[in-house]
Amino acid sequence: MKVWERGAGPTLACGTGACASVVAAVLNRKTERAVTVHLPGGDLFIEWETDNHIYMTGPATYVFKGEWLEPKARS
């Protein structure tokens, strides 16, 4: 699955989008209720249980390091 966020462009992953895609695919009889969704940032395992709970399992990956620079105080 590829993700495009308005205002941000392409992103590495979207858990909500992955879950919604699985629900849509199941309702359209395209897949089973437990599947792996492949995203540029890594795979997510999505399970849509018969009680309508959705579970998402996947890695937490370090993708960025930065510093927040505070603006100089006005005199």
C-alpha positions in Angstrom: 0.0 0.0 0.0 1.3 3.5 -0.8 0.2 6.5 1.3 -0.2 10.1 0.1 -1.1 12.7 2.8 -2.5 16.0 1.7 -0.1 18.7 2.6 2.7 16.3 3.3 3.0 14.1 0.2 4.1 10.5 0.3 4.6 9.0 3.7 6.2 5.7 4.9 3.1 4.3 6.5 -0.5 4.9 7.8 -1.9 2.4 10.3 -5.4 3.8 9.9 -5.3 3.5 6.2 -4.0 0.0 6.4 -6.8 -1.1 8.7 -9.4 0.6 6.5 -8.0 -1.1 3.4 -8.2 -4.5 5.0 -11.9 -3.9 6.0 -12.7 -2.7 2.5 -10.9 -5.8 1.0 -12.7 -8.2 3.3 -16.1 -6.6 2.6 -15.4 -7.0 -1.1 -14.3 -10.6 -0.6 -10.8 -9.9 -1.8 -8.9 -11.2 1.2 -9.2 -13.0 4.6 -9.7 -11.1 7.9 -6.0 -11.5 8.9 -3.4 -10.2 6.4 -0.1 -8.5 6.1 -0.1 -5.1 4.5 3.1 -4.1 2.8 4.0 -0.4 3.1 7.2 1.5 2.2 8.0 1.9 5.9 7.5 -1.8 6.7 4.9 -4.5 6.9 1.9 -4.4 9.2 -0.1 -7.4 10.2 -3.8 -6.5 10.4 -6.5 -8.7 12.0 -10.2 -7.8 11.8 -11.9 -10.0 14.4 -15.5 -11.2 14.1 -16.4 -8.9 17.1 -15.3 -5.9 14.9 -12.2 -5.1 16.8 -9.2 -4.4 14.5 -5.7 -5.3 15.7 -2.5 -3.9 14.0 0.9 -5.4 14.7 4.2 -4.1 13.4 7.5 -2.7 14.2 8.3 0.8 15.7 11.1 2.1 13.5 13.5 5.0 14.1 13.3 7.1 11.0 14.4 10.7 11.9 16.5 12.6 14.3 16.4 16.4 14.7 16.6 19.4 17.0 14.0 22.0 17.8 15.5 25.4 17.7 13.7 28.0 19.8 13.3 31.4 18.2 15.4 34.2 19.9 13.5 36.2 22.5 12.7 39.7 21.5 14.3 42.5 23.6 
